[in-house]
Amino acid sequence: MSVNYYYQLCQDNIGQDVEITDHHGKKYFGKIEKVDHENVYLRQEPAPSEQTGPGLFFFPLAVGALIAIPLIGIAGFRRRAYY
């Protein structure tokens, strides 16, 4: 697929939870925050933690990391199911 195809697909799915696979087979999961003509930016949620100590009380507003994936490197794209 072309870069323009993935650009439009990502634009149409801003704010949606998606799974993106790159040409190396690595999978990225997250919510599309932004798209430009070179990258799609995903907000990845932190993995659930088993920790129940005071760290969760003092830092309850931790957010996931924002990562950039080059549009040219996308090999697969799909929306994730709602849970």
Residue frames as a rotation matrix with the C-alpha (Angstrom) as fourth column:
MET 1
0.580 0.815 0.000 0.00
0.815 -0.580 0.000 0.00
0.000 0.000 -1.000 0.00
SER 2
-0.038 -0.585 0.810 1.12
0.538 -0.695 -0.477 3.57
0.842 0.418 0.341 -0.58
VAL 3
-0.846 -0.327 -0.420 2.02
0.532 -0.471 -0.704 6.23
0.032 -0.819 0.572 1.95
ASN 4
-0.778 0.602 0.182 -1.01
-0.530 -0.783 0.326 8.26
0.339 0.157 0.928 0.81
TYR 5
0.007 0.784 -0.621 -3.29
-0.030 0.621 0.783 5.28
1.000 0.014 0.028 1.51
TYR 6
-0.141 -0.119 -0.983 -2.00
0.892 0.416 -0.178 4.91
0.430 -0.902 0.048 5.09
TYR 7
-0.985 -0.171 0.028 -2.05
0.149 -0.920 -0.361 8.68
0.088 -0.351 0.932 5.61
GLN 8
-0.442 0.889 0.116 -5.76
-0.621 -0.397 0.675 8.84
0.647 0.227 0.728 4.74
LEU 9
0.141 0.463 -0.875 -6.54
0.291 0.825 0.484 5.67
0.946 -0.323 -0.018 6.71
CYS 10
-0.514 -0.408 -0.754 -4.83
0.833 -0.031 -0.552 7.07
0.202 -0.912 0.356 9.81
GLN 11
-0.947 0.221 0.235 -6.52
-0.225 -0.974 0.006 10.47
0.230 -0.047 0.972 9.33
ASP 12
-0.135 0.972 -0.194 -9.91
-0.439 0.117 0.891 8.74
0.888 0.206 0.411 9.22
ASN 13
0.419 0.264 -0.869 -9.14
0.473 0.753 0.457 6.89
0.775 -0.603 0.191 12.46
ILE 14
-0.615 -0.591 0.522 -7.77
-0.117 -0.586 -0.802 9.69
0.779 -0.555 0.291 14.68
GLY 15
-0.285 0.454 0.845 -8.89
-0.948 -0.264 -0.178 9.01
0.143 -0.851 0.505 18.25
GLN 16
0.765 0.575 -0.290 -9.42
-0.558 0.817 0.148 5.29
0.322 0.049 0.945 17.61
ASP 17
0.212 -0.657 0.724 -7.57
-0.569 0.519 0.638 2.37
-0.795 -0.547 -0.264 19.19
VAL 18
0.774 -0.015 -0.633 -5.53
-0.598 0.314 -0.738 0.63
0.209 0.949 0.234 16.50
GLU 19
0.460 -0.715 0.526 -2.91
0.149 0.646 0.749 -2.03
-0.875 -0.266 0.404 15.91
ILE 20
0.784 -0.310 -0.538 -0.16
-0.621 -0.377 -0.688 -1.17
0.010 0.873 -0.488 13.42
THR 21
0.627 -0.621 0.470 2.42
0.415 0.777 0.473 -3.66
-0.659 -0.102 0.746 12.16
ASP 22
0.382 -0.568 -0.729 5.65
-0.726 -0.673 0.144 -2.44
-0.572 0.474 -0.670 10.57
HIS 23
0.606 -0.171 -0.777 7.69
-0.663 0.433 -0.611 -4.15
0.441 0.885 0.149 7.84
HIS 24
-0.540 -0.840 -0.045 9.87
-0.622 0.435 -0.651 -5.82
0.567 -0.324 -0.757 10.50
GLY 25
-0.219 0.561 -0.799 6.85
0.332 0.812 0.479 -7.50
0.918 -0.160 -0.364 12.12
LYS 26
-0.922 -0.114 -0.370 6.77
0.387 -0.261 -0.884 -5.30
0.004 -0.959 0.285 15.23
LYS 27
-0.026 0.986 0.164 3.25
0.755 -0.088 0.650 -4.51
0.655 0.141 -0.742 16.44
TYR 28
-0.979 -0.163 0.124 2.24
0.063 -0.816 -0.574 -1.18
0.195 -0.554 0.809 17.95
PHE 29
-0.113 0.966 -0.234 -0.97
0.900 0.199 0.388 -0.74
0.422 -0.166 -0.891 19.93
GLY 30
-0.728 -0.105 -0.678 -2.47
0.504 -0.752 -0.425 2.58
-0.465 -0.651 0.600 20.88
LYS 31
0.453 0.885 -0.109 -4.78
0.676 -0.421 -0.606 5.47
-0.582 0.201 -0.788 20.10
ILE 32
-0.176 -0.493 0.852 -4.00
0.922 -0.385 -0.033 7.67
0.345 0.780 0.522 17.09
GLU 33
0.068 0.092 -0.993 -3.27
0.665 -0.747 -0.024 11.17
-0.744 -0.659 -0.112 18.37
LYS 34
0.386 -0.092 -0.918 -1.97
-0.485 -0.867 -0.118 12.88
-0.785 0.490 -0.379 15.22
VAL 35
0.365 -0.309 0.879 -0.95
0.768 0.633 -0.097 12.19
-0.526 0.710 0.468 11.63
ASP 36
0.261 -0.289 -0.921 1.35
-0.517 -0.848 0.119 14.17
-0.815 0.445 -0.370 9.37
HIS 37
0.769 0.120 -0.628 2.67
-0.636 0.235 -0.735 13.33
0.060 0.965 0.257 5.90
GLU 38
-0.168 -0.892 -0.419 5.57
-0.677 0.413 -0.609 11.29
0.717 0.181 -0.673 7.35
ASN 39
-0.947 -0.266 -0.178 4.42
-0.031 0.630 -0.776 9.77
0.319 -0.729 -0.605 10.66
VAL 40
0.293 0.955 -0.036 1.44
-0.045 0.052 0.998 8.54
0.955 -0.291 0.058 12.62
TYR 41
-0.674 -0.511 0.534 1.59
-0.488 -0.235 -0.841 9.30
0.555 -0.827 -0.091 16.35
LEU 42
0.161 0.696 -0.700 0.18
0.203 0.671 0.713 6.73
0.966 -0.257 -0.033 18.76
ARG 43
-0.084 -0.085 0.993 -0.57
-0.933 -0.343 -0.108 7.21
0.349 -0.936 -0.050 22.45
GLN 44
-0.215 -0.069 -0.974 0.40
0.041 0.996 -0.080 3.92
0.976 -0.057 -0.211 24.07
GLU 45
0.672 0.506 0.542 -1.28
-0.549 -0.152 0.822 3.14
0.498 -0.849 0.176 27.37
PRO 46
-0.384 -0.828 0.408 0.99
-0.904 0.246 -0.351 1.90
0.190 -0.504 -0.843 30.15
ALA 47
-0.359 0.200 -0.912 0.82
-0.034 0.973 0.227 -1.83
0.933 0.113 -0.343 30.82
PRO 48
0.707 0.653 0.271 -1.30
-0.334 -0.030 0.942 -2.80
0.623 -0.757 0.196 33.82
SER 49
-0.417 -0.896 0.155 0.78
-0.491 0.078 -0.867 -3.15
0.765 -0.438 -0.473 36.94
GLU 50
0.248 0.417 -0.874 0.47
0.497 0.720 0.484 -5.54
0.832 -0.554 -0.029 39.84
GLN 51
-0.776 -0.618 -0.127 2.05
0.446 -0.394 -0.804 -2.95
0.447 -0.680 0.581 42.12
THR 52
0.365 0.931 -0.026 -0.25
0.621 -0.223 0.752 -1.74
0.694 -0.291 -0.659 44.89
GLY 53
-0.265 -0.580 -0.770 2.21
0.959 -0.245 -0.145 0.43
-0.105 -0.777 0.621 46.83
PRO 54
0.182 0.360 -0.915 2.07
0.467 -0.851 -0.241 4.17
-0.865 -0.384 -0.323 47.44
GLY 55
-0.828 -0.553 -0.087 3.43
0.173 -0.400 0.900 4.93
-0.533 0.731 0.427 43.96
LEU 56
-0.531 0.709 0.463 -0.03
0.756 0.150 0.637 4.51
0.382 0.689 -0.616 42.51
PHE 57
0.402 0.685 -0.607 -1.42
0.882 -0.468 0.056 7.00
-0.246 -0.558 -0.793 45.01
PHE 58
0.036 -0.485 -0.874 1.18
0.246 -0.843 0.478 9.68
-0.969 -0.232 0.089 44.38
PHE 59
-0.769 -0.358 -0.530 1.23
-0.409 -0.361 0.838 9.37
-0.491 0.861 0.131 40.57
PRO 60
-0.174 0.776 0.606 -2.32
0.327 0.626 -0.708 8.47
-0.929 0.075 -0.363 39.50
LEU 61
0.685 0.523 -0.507 -2.27
-0.207 -0.527 -0.824 10.66
-0.698 0.670 -0.253 36.38
ALA 62
-0.454 -0.888 0.072 0.54
-0.224 0.192 0.955 8.90
-0.862 0.418 -0.286 34.53
VAL 63
0.636 0.643 -0.427 -0.17
-0.554 -0.004 -0.832 8.79
-0.537 0.766 0.354 30.81
GLY 64
0.625 -0.362 0.691 1.11
0.542 0.839 -0.051 6.53
-0.561 0.407 0.721 28.09
ALA 65
-0.381 -0.873 -0.304 4.01
0.203 -0.400 0.894 7.32
-0.902 0.278 0.330 25.83
LEU 66
0.754 0.503 -0.423 3.54
-0.273 -0.346 -0.897 9.06
-0.598 0.792 -0.124 22.49
ILE 67
-0.238 -0.845 0.480 5.44
0.243 0.426 0.871 7.30
-0.940 0.324 0.104 19.71
ALA 68
0.256 0.228 -0.939 5.91
-0.797 -0.500 -0.339 8.15
-0.547 0.836 0.053 16.04
ILE 69
0.007 -0.187 0.982 5.70
0.370 0.913 0.171 5.43
-0.929 0.363 0.076 13.38
PRO 70
-0.709 -0.301 -0.638 6.82
-0.425 -0.540 0.727 6.30
-0.563 0.786 0.255 9.84
LEU 71
0.378 0.915 -0.142 3.96
-0.635 0.144 -0.759 5.92
-0.674 0.377 0.635 7.35
ILE 72
0.218 -0.366 -0.905 6.37
-0.905 0.272 -0.328 4.37
0.366 0.890 -0.272 4.87
GLY 73
-0.785 -0.619 0.031 7.13
-0.570 0.702 -0.428 1.58
0.244 -0.354 -0.903 7.38
ILE 74
-0.170 0.805 0.568 3.53
-0.745 0.272 -0.609 0.43
-0.645 -0.527 0.554 7.89
ALA 75
-0.937 -0.131 -0.324 2.80
-0.311 0.736 0.601 -3.08
0.160 0.664 -0.730 6.64
GLY 76
-0.435 0.832 -0.345 -0.54
0.643 0.555 0.527 -3.63
0.630 0.008 -0.777 8.35
PHE 77
-0.898 0.253 0.360 -3.28
-0.399 -0.813 -0.425 -1.61
0.185 -0.525 0.831 10.02
ARG 78
-0.309 0.888 -0.342 -6.45
0.464 0.454 0.761 -2.54
0.831 0.076 -0.552 11.86
ARG 79
-0.098 0.400 0.911 -8.82
-0.726 -0.655 0.210 -1.01
0.681 -0.641 0.355 14.36
ARG 80
-0.952 -0.229 -0.204 -8.96
-0.014 0.697 -0.717 -2.70
0.306 -0.680 -0.666 17.73
ALA 81
-0.120 0.953 -0.278 -12.18
0.491 0.301 0.818 -4.03
0.863 -0.038 -0.504 19.16
TYR 82
-0.150 0.181 0.972 -13.90
-0.700 -0.713 0.025 -2.17
0.698 -0.677 0.234 21.98
TYR 83
-0.605 -0.090 -0.791 -13.87
0.388 0.835 -0.391 -3.90
0.696 -0.543 -0.470 25.37
